[in-house]
Amino acid sequence: MTPQVSKKFKGPVVWVAACALIDADGRVLVTQRPKGKDHAGLWEFPGGKIEPGESPEQTLVRELYEELSVEPCLDCLEPLTFASHAYLDFHLIMPTYVCRQWDGFVRPTEGQATKWAWAEDIVRLPLVPADVPLAQQLAARLPKGRRFLT
């Protein structure tokens, strides 16, 4: 028996990679979409479109350097999950990774705001729709509460 699909999507499929940078305290970096872009003012995990010939990991290394001036360790990108989200004019597929090690300091290069937040707080932010399930996954998987260094 063939599974039934409620409706067939006719737009293009867009592949985007995203990354949850996690600092030593367990906080996660989110960025705010700047004015003039789709979903301006909403928060998201950093990343970008996968270019032809690129792996999702290569995309993240390139995008995080271009957008935030940080260089993640390619071998330190751990697959977390993926999102599949239908927007009005395209369908987004987004593999998402976790990274706990990178070189450099976060310095946004595109005028976007950034915030280090606890995973359980990210789910309460106004998020880009495709990032909502990713935030929920992080909140479910990362330790709850604040950790203090002693």
FENBELJO-V138866 format. One record per run of one state. SS is the DSSP state (hx for helix, st for strand, lp for the rest). FROM is the first residue (numbers start at 1). LEN is the number of residues. If there is no record, write none. Layout:
ss:SS from:FROM len:LEN
ss:SS from:FROM len:LEN
//
This chain:
ss:lp from:1 len:11
ss:st from:12 len:11
ss:lp from:23 len:5
ss:st from:28 len:5
ss:lp from:33 len:10
ss:st from:43 len:2
ss:lp from:45 len:1
ss:st from:46 len:4
ss:lp from:50 len:6
ss:hx from:56 len:13
ss:lp from:69 len:2
ss:st from:71 len:2
ss:lp from:73 len:1
ss:hx from:74 len:3
ss:st from:77 len:10
ss:lp from:87 len:3
ss:st from:90 len:10
ss:lp from:100 len:2
ss:st from:102 len:2
ss:lp from:104 len:10
ss:st from:114 len:4
ss:lp from:118 len:1
ss:hx from:119 len:4
ss:lp from:123 len:4
ss:st from:127 len:1
ss:lp from:128 len:1
ss:hx from:129 len:13
ss:lp from:142 len:9
//
